[in-house]
Amino acid sequence: MNYLNKIIKFVTIIIVLTLSLPLLTIISLLTLIDSGLPIIHKREVIGLNGSKFTFYKYRTMVQNANEVLKQWKSENNKLYEEYKEHTKLKNDPRVTKTGKFLRKSSLDELPQLINVLKGQMNLIGPRPITYIESTLIDNEKLKIRNSVRPGITGLWQVNGRQETTFKQRIDLDIVYVKKRSILFDFKILLKTIPIVFRGKGAF
């Protein structure tokens, strides 16, 4: 049954990627025109059992986004305080014009289908986190969280999305791992669709 699920997932993603090719091309061109290269943002994140892998998404920020964040930290900027609590900013000045649209529509997540194809991620699961983010999590919670593959969408994405704090997102990830089942995944997937179309909680 597990082997059959893998085949179904593989075929489904290949079909989705093929059908999305024109859209992927348009997004790539818009990103290139708006803010140049690179088009894809690559980041090392933590996956199943603490393994590391390269996570893909469309770049939605200016090219020197990390340097700007370090500057805010050194200046004790209020924006950095907000970032520390949420690991996100509601009105992030580093986000490009195209990036705002991609985030609102969640189209920036499409390249993660490659991660799913490579067996590094699932469609449903906890959000991939960086090593630095992992140091902010209690060891026991981190162990539970890392016991499953991360996903493109998950429980906290359908329960407040980016409006939740980092701590709330981790707690929801733990709830997901403990309640995980095919039916639960299906319910999350169904809830994700209208939330994405409405752009609710995305920034």
C-alpha positions in Angstrom: 0.0 0.0 0.0 2.9 2.4 0.9 4.5 1.6 -2.5 1.2 2.3 -4.3 0.9 5.6 -2.5 4.3 6.6 -3.7 3.4 5.8 -7.3 0.2 7.8 -7.0 2.0 10.8 -5.5 4.8 10.6 -8.2 2.3 10.5 -11.1 0.1 13.2 -9.6 3.1 15.6 -9.2 4.4 14.9 -12.7 0.9 15.8 -14.1 0.7 19.0 -12.0 4.2 20.1 -13.0 3.4 19.4 -16.7 0.1 21.3 -16.6 1.8 24.2 -14.6 4.7 24.6 -17.1 3.2 27.7 -18.8 2.5 29.3 -15.4 6.0 28.4 -14.2 7.5 30.1 -17.3 5.5 33.3 -16.7 6.4 33.5 -13.0 10.1 33.0 -13.9 10.0 35.8 -16.5 8.1 38.2 -14.1 10.7 37.5 -11.4 13.6 38.1 -13.8 12.2 41.4 -15.1 11.2 42.6 -11.6 14.4 41.9 -9.7 16.8 39.9 -11.8 18.6 36.6 -10.9 18.4 34.2 -9.2 14.8 33.2 -9.9 14.8 30.3 -7.5 15.6 30.8 -3.8 17.5 27.9 -2.3 17.8 27.3 1.4 19.2 24.5 3.5 16.5 23.2 5.8 15.9 20.3 8.2 13.9 17.3 7.1 13.0 13.8 8.2 15.0 12.7 11.3 17.1 15.9 11.2 18.5 15.3 7.7 19.4 18.4 5.7 18.2 19.2 2.2 18.0 22.1 -0.3 14.5 23.6 -0.2 13.3 25.4 -3.4 10.8 28.3 -3.8 10.5 31.3 -6.1 12.6 34.2 -4.8 10.2 36.8 -3.4 12.7 39.2 -1.7 15.4 41.6 -2.8 18.8 39.9 -3.4 20.4 41.4 -0.2 17.5 40.4 2.1 19.8 38.7 4.7 22.1 41.6 4.9 19.1 43.9 5.5 17.9 41.6 8.3 21.4 41.7 9.9 21.3 45.5 9.7 17.9 45.6 11.5 19.3 43.4 14.2 22.3 45.6 14.8 20.1 48.7 14.9 17.6 47.2 17.3 15.0 48.0 14.6 11.3 47.3 15.6 11.0 45.3 12.4 13.5 42.8 13.8 11.5 42.4 17.0 8.5 41.5 14.9 10.6 39.1 12.9 11.9 37.4 16.0 8.3 36.6 17.2 6.8 35.5 13.9 9.9 34.7 11.8 7.9 36.7 9.2 6.9 40.4 8.7 3.4 41.4 7.8 4.7 44.3 5.7 8.2 43.3 4.8 10.0 46.0 2.8 12.4 43.4 1.4 9.6 41.7 -0.6 9.5 42.6 -4.3 6.4 43.6 -6.3 6.2 40.3 -8.0 7.1 38.6 -4.7 4.0 40.1 -3.0 1.7 38.6 -5.6 3.5 35.2 -5.4 3.2 35.1 -1.6 -0.4 36.2 -1.6 -1.3 33.5 -4.1 1.2 30.9 -2.7 2.6 30.4 -6.2 6.1 30.9 -4.7 5.7 27.4 -3.2 5.4 25.6 -6.6 9.1 24.7 -6.9 8.7 22.6 -3.7 7.0 20.0 -5.9 10.6 19.1 -6.9 11.4 18.4 -3.3 8.4 16.1 -3.1 9.5 14.3 -6.2 12.9 13.8 -4.7 11.3 12.3 -1.6 12.5 15.1 0.7 9.0 16.5 1.4 5.3 15.4 1.4 2.4 17.5 0.2 1.2 17.7 3.8 3.4 18.0 6.8 5.2 20.4 9.1 6.8 23.4 7.4 10.6 22.9 6.7 12.7 24.9 9.1 16.3 26.2 9.1 19.0 25.1 11.6 18.7 28.5 13.3 14.9 28.1 13.7 15.5 24.6 15.1 17.5 26.1 17.9 14.4 28.0 19.1 12.4 24.7 19.6 12.3 22.5 22.6 14.3 19.4 22.0 11.4 17.0 22.6 9.1 19.0 20.3 11.9 19.1 17.7 12.3 15.3 17.8 8.5 14.8 17.4 8.4 17.3 14.5 11.4 15.7 12.7 9.8 12.3 12.9 7.9 13.0 9.7 8.8 14.5 6.3 8.0 18.3 6.1 5.2 19.4 3.8 4.2 22.1 1.4 1.1 22.8 3.4 0.0 21.7 6.9 -2.1 22.2 10.0 -0.9 25.7 10.8 -1.3 26.9 7.2 -5.0 26.2 7.6 -5.2 27.7 11.1 -4.1 31.3 10.8 -1.2 30.8 8.4 1.4 33.6 8.8 -0.7 35.4 11.3 0.3 32.8 13.9 3.5 33.2 16.0 6.4 30.9 15.6 5.6 29.1 18.8 2.0 28.6 17.8 3.1 27.1 14.5 5.4 24.6 16.2 2.6 23.6 18.6 0.3 23.0 15.6 3.0 20.9 13.9 3.1 18.7 17.0 -0.7 18.3 17.0 -0.4 17.3 13.3 2.2 14.6 13.9 0.2 13.1 16.7 -3.0 13.1 14.7 -1.5 12.2 11.3 -3.5 9.9 9.0 -4.6 9.8 5.4 -8.0 11.2 6.3 -6.5 14.0 8.3 -4.1 14.9 5.4 -7.0 14.9 3.0 -9.0 17.3 5.3 -6.0 19.7 5.5 -5.6 19.6 1.7 -9.3 20.5 1.2 -9.0 23.4 3.7 -5.8 24.6 1.9 -7.5 25.2 -1.4 -10.0 27.9 -0.4 -7.5 29.6 1.9 -5.0 29.9 -1.0 -7.6 31.3 -3.4 -8.6 33.9 -0.8 -5.0 34.7 0.1 -6.1 34.6 3.8 -3.2 35.1 6.2 -0.6 35.3 3.5 2.2 37.9 3.5 
